[in-house]
Each structure stands twice: as structure tokens, then as C-alpha cells.
Amino acid sequence: RTTMPPHFVLLRHGQSEANVAKLIVSDPTNGVPRFGLSPQGRVEAERAGESLVLHGHCAGGVGSVAVISSDFKRAYETALAVTAAFGKLPKQPNQPGEIVVHIDQRLRERHFGDFELQGNEHYSQVWDLDKDDAGHTAFNVESVESVCKRASEVVREMTESAARAGIATVILVSHGDTLQILESAWRGMDSREHRSLEPLPTCTPRWMPTPFLGPPA
């Protein structure tokens, strides 16, 4: 078993029904039971799984990969498609038969408050304010600082536990804003600048550098 820190992959969910409808769905009362993947999103998720299976860092197969997902339906369905791809690999002796998707609510979408179930053109109103204040909660949105804190906790905990368990690769399945804010912390950036990063396309794995730097003090 490895004692090295694991490799991390950020994976935004596949195209969702909310994406197609151009709606903001960020409240768990809506996002957990409804607004799963669109037909295109299901294809994207399957292809993402296939591409991850072929990546060198995942060469250890089922026993060396962990998948951690938001509990929102669109993310969870994506995570299941990824694990299904790994499930098609030949099994090695003493390996588990499949990867279990571990749910972590700290990977949920950023809550967009008053804009819930409104058109996605409202995102820009929030992002414009993010540039000046990572702690703002205008329109009753969740602050960048809050998202950064909860998502960073997942990374720090998994870095320790995965190394002890012999996990070489951790796949985090989450949402655009949550992952972009997390990536800004990963690279040691001021989280107010999270929108300066290249947006994560749906179901396009993004491998993170080692180590996790965390937000500036």
C-alpha cells in the first residue's frame, strides 16, 4: 500500500436537466431529488469514466481509486457512471469488486439564495461581487469563503485517509462554482479571483497539482 499523498481529480457533473433549462438549482431540496443528468449528460459521464480508467494514475484499478460525490442528483449520477466504468475492468486478487460512491455534502453546489430556480443569467451578478469580497452574502448566497472552507476540508481529510488506505487517486465529483473555488484554494490563490480560472467544462477531468496549497492566510 502506498503512503504517498493521492492524486486528485476535479470532475464537474455532466450536462444536467437544469443546465438544459438554464436554471439555477443550488438548494438541496431541489437538487438532491430532481434535476439529474440530461441524455447528453449521461453520455458525457460515461465517457469521463472511460477516460479516467485509461489514465496512468488510475492504473491500479478498483482498489486504488476513491470517488467522493456531492449528493445532488446530477453529481451522484455522474459518479455512478464513473464507477461503472471502473467496474468493467478485470479484477485483481484481493481487490474489492467495485468502487462505492462516497457522498459528502460538503461538495454540494454553492447556494445561490434568492436566485434559486431563476435563470442562469443571474450568476454574473454574484460573481461580480465575488471579485471584491469573498465573504459577501448578497442576495442570500453562500459566500465564497464558506464554499472554500467546506470543500478544502474534504481535500485535507481525504489526503490523510487515502494515503493510509492505499488509495492512489481520489475523484471529487461536484459542481462548477464549488470546484472552481476549490481550485483557487488548491493553487494558493486569493479566492476572490476564482472566476479568473478556466471554467470547468461538464465531465472533463481536471487533475490537480500536489500538494494542496490552501487559500492564502
C-alpha positions as CSV (number, residue, x, y, z in Angstrom):
1,R,0.0,0.0,0.0
2,T,1.1,3.5,-0.8
3,T,1.8,6.1,1.8
4,M,2.2,8.8,-0.8
5,P,-0.4,11.6,-1.0
6,P,-3.1,10.7,-3.5
7,H,-3.6,12.3,-6.9
8,F,-6.8,14.3,-7.0
9,V,-9.2,14.8,-9.9
10,L,-11.9,17.5,-10.0
11,L,-14.9,16.4,-12.1
12,R,-17.8,18.6,-12.7
13,H,-21.1,16.7,-13.3
14,G,-22.4,16.0,-16.8
15,Q,-24.9,18.3,-18.5
16,S,-28.0,18.4,-16.3
17,E,-31.6,19.0,-16.8
18,A,-31.1,22.3,-15.0
19,N,-28.3,23.2,-17.5
20,V,-30.7,22.5,-20.4
21,A,-33.4,24.6,-18.8
22,K,-30.9,27.3,-18.0
23,L,-32.0,27.3,-14.4
24,I,-30.0,27.8,-11.1
25,V,-30.6,24.7,-8.9
26,S,-28.5,25.1,-5.8
27,D,-30.8,24.2,-2.9
28,P,-30.7,20.6,-1.8
29,T,-34.5,20.4,-1.6
30,N,-34.5,20.8,-5.4
31,G,-31.1,19.5,-6.4
32,V,-31.0,16.2,-4.4
33,P,-34.3,14.6,-5.6
34,R,-34.6,16.3,-9.0
35,F,-32.7,17.8,-12.0
36,G,-30.4,14.8,-12.8
37,L,-28.4,14.3,-15.9
38,S,-29.8,15.0,-19.4
39,P,-29.4,12.3,-22.1
40,Q,-26.2,14.2,-23.3
41,G,-25.0,14.4,-19.7
42,R,-25.3,10.6,-19.2
43,V,-23.1,10.1,-22.3
44,E,-20.6,12.7,-21.0
45,A,-20.4,10.9,-17.7
46,E,-19.8,7.5,-19.3
47,R,-17.0,9.0,-21.5
48,A,-15.4,10.6,-18.5
49,G,-15.4,7.3,-16.7
50,E,-13.8,5.6,-19.7
51,S,-11.1,8.3,-20.0
52,L,-10.3,8.1,-16.3
53,V,-9.9,4.3,-16.5
54,L,-7.2,4.8,-19.2
55,H,-5.3,7.4,-17.2
56,G,-1.9,6.2,-15.8
57,H,-2.7,7.4,-12.2
58,C,-5.7,5.1,-12.2
59,A,-3.8,2.0,-13.4
60,G,-4.2,0.3,-10.0
61,G,-7.8,-0.2,-10.8
62,V,-10.7,-0.5,-8.4
63,G,-8.7,-0.9,-5.2
64,S,-6.7,2.3,-5.7
65,V,-9.4,4.7,-6.7
66,A,-11.9,6.6,-4.4
67,V,-14.9,8.5,-5.7
68,I,-16.4,11.2,-3.5
69,S,-19.5,13.0,-4.7
70,S,-22.0,15.7,-3.9
71,D,-25.4,14.3,-3.1
72,F,-27.1,16.4,-5.7
73,K,-28.7,14.1,-8.3
74,R,-26.7,15.4,-11.2
75,A,-23.4,14.8,-9.4
76,Y,-24.3,11.4,-8.0
77,E,-25.5,10.1,-11.3
78,T,-22.2,11.2,-12.8
79,A,-20.3,9.5,-10.0
80,L,-22.2,6.3,-10.6
81,A,-21.3,6.3,-14.3
82,V,-17.6,6.8,-13.4
83,T,-17.6,3.9,-11.0
84,A,-19.4,1.7,-13.5
85,A,-16.5,2.3,-16.0
86,F,-14.0,1.0,-13.4
87,G,-16.3,-1.9,-12.7
88,K,-15.7,-3.2,-16.2
89,L,-12.0,-3.7,-15.5
90,P,-10.7,-7.2,-14.8
91,K,-10.5,-7.8,-11.1
92,Q,-7.1,-8.3,-9.4
93,P,-6.7,-10.8,-6.5
94,N,-7.8,-9.3,-3.1
95,Q,-9.3,-6.3,-4.8
96,P,-12.8,-5.1,-3.9
97,G,-15.4,-5.9,-6.6
98,E,-16.5,-2.4,-7.2
99,I,-15.9,1.2,-6.2
100,V,-18.5,2.6,-3.8
101,V,-19.5,6.2,-4.3
102,H,-19.0,8.1,-1.0
103,I,-21.4,11.0,-0.5
104,D,-20.1,14.2,1.1
105,Q,-22.5,17.1,1.4
106,R,-19.5,19.5,1.6
107,L,-19.2,19.0,-2.1
108,R,-22.7,20.4,-2.8
109,E,-23.3,23.3,-5.2
110,R,-22.8,26.8,-3.9
111,H,-26.1,28.0,-2.6
112,F,-27.4,30.9,-4.8
113,G,-30.0,32.1,-2.4
114,D,-32.7,34.3,-3.9
115,F,-31.8,33.2,-7.4
116,E,-32.9,29.6,-6.8
117,L,-34.9,28.3,-9.8
118,Q,-34.2,31.5,-11.6
119,G,-32.5,31.9,-14.9
120,N,-28.7,31.3,-15.0
121,E,-28.1,34.8,-16.2
122,H,-28.1,35.8,-12.5
123,Y,-24.8,34.0,-11.9
124,S,-22.9,37.0,-13.2
125,Q,-24.4,39.3,-10.6
126,V,-23.0,37.2,-7.8
127,W,-19.6,36.7,-9.5
128,D,-19.2,40.4,-10.0
129,L,-19.5,40.9,-6.2
130,D,-17.1,37.9,-5.5
131,K,-14.3,39.9,-7.1
132,D,-14.4,42.5,-4.2
133,D,-15.5,40.4,-1.3
134,A,-15.1,36.7,-0.7
135,G,-17.3,36.9,2.4
136,H,-20.3,38.6,0.8
137,T,-23.8,37.0,1.1
138,A,-25.7,39.4,-1.2
139,F,-29.0,38.0,-2.5
140,N,-28.7,35.5,0.4
141,V,-26.0,33.5,-1.5
142,E,-23.4,31.3,0.2
143,S,-20.1,33.2,0.4
144,V,-17.0,32.1,-1.5
145,E,-15.3,31.8,1.9
146,S,-17.9,29.3,3.1
147,V,-17.6,27.2,0.0
148,C,-13.8,27.3,0.1
149,K,-13.8,26.2,3.7
150,R,-16.1,23.2,3.4
151,A,-14.5,21.9,0.1
152,S,-11.0,22.3,1.4
153,E,-11.9,20.2,4.4
154,V,-12.7,17.3,2.2
155,V,-9.4,17.5,0.4
156,R,-7.4,17.7,3.6
157,E,-9.2,14.8,5.2
158,M,-9.0,12.6,2.1
159,T,-5.3,13.4,1.7
160,E,-4.7,11.8,5.0
161,S,-7.2,8.9,4.9
162,A,-6.5,7.9,1.3
163,A,-2.7,7.6,2.0
164,R,-3.5,5.3,5.0
165,A,-5.9,3.2,2.9
166,G,-3.6,2.8,-0.1
167,I,-5.7,5.0,-2.4
168,A,-3.7,6.5,-5.2
169,T,-6.4,8.6,-6.9
170,V,-9.4,10.5,-5.4
171,I,-12.1,11.7,-7.8
172,L,-14.2,14.6,-6.5
173,V,-17.5,14.9,-8.3
174,S,-19.1,18.2,-7.7
175,H,-20.3,21.5,-9.3
176,G,-18.9,24.3,-11.3
177,D,-18.7,27.0,-8.7
178,T,-17.7,24.7,-5.9
179,L,-14.9,23.2,-7.9
180,Q,-13.6,26.5,-9.3
181,I,-13.5,28.0,-5.8
182,L,-11.7,24.8,-4.6
183,E,-9.2,25.0,-7.4
184,S,-8.4,28.6,-6.5
185,A,-7.5,27.4,-3.0
186,W,-5.6,24.5,-4.4
187,R,-3.3,26.8,-6.2
188,G,-2.9,29.2,-3.3
189,M,-4.9,32.0,-5.0
190,D,-7.0,34.7,-3.4
191,S,-10.5,33.1,-3.6
192,R,-11.9,36.4,-4.9
193,E,-10.1,35.5,-8.1
194,H,-11.8,32.2,-8.6
195,R,-13.5,33.3,-11.8
196,S,-10.1,34.1,-13.4
197,L,-9.5,30.3,-13.7
198,E,-10.6,28.5,-16.8
199,P,-14.1,27.2,-16.1
200,L,-14.5,23.5,-15.8
201,P,-16.5,22.0,-18.7
202,T,-19.0,19.4,-17.8
203,C,-17.5,15.9,-17.3
204,T,-13.9,16.9,-18.2
205,P,-11.5,15.6,-15.6
206,R,-9.0,18.1,-14.2
207,W,-6.0,16.7,-12.5
208,M,-4.7,18.9,-9.6
209,P,-1.1,19.5,-8.7
210,T,0.4,18.2,-5.5
211,P,0.4,19.5,-2.8
212,F,-2.8,21.2,-1.9
213,L,-1.7,24.7,-1.1
214,G,-4.8,26.1,0.5
215,P,-6.1,29.7,0.5
216,P,-3.7,32.4,1.5
217,A,-3.6,33.2,5.2
